[in-house]
């Protein structure tokens, strides 16, 4: 992340994906084919909130802990962009995508 301008900005600012940063009432007003609306639709249809992801623990390096937290917080966006549900098969697909695109196990 340090080799990329956007990555450096994320590491510097450490934005979180939570109910404070994402206004679901605003997302549902977006065009139906927008990422924001589709994310709202996915989360609402499963009665999920972004705050359900527990905080990362037991990682002493604060920067690495933040990266792991961010990784957990983008998970539902991956469901959205890949048009998957939350069944086991879909979770395996998400993990495969993460491995190929992000280099993560």
Secondary structure as UniProt FT lines:
FT   TURN            2..3
FT   HELIX           5..13
FT   TURN            19..21
FT   HELIX           24..27
FT   TURN            28..29
FT   TURN            32..33
FT   HELIX           35..45
FT   TURN            46..47
FT   HELIX           50..52
FT   HELIX           62..73
FT   HELIX           75..82
FT   HELIX           88..102
//
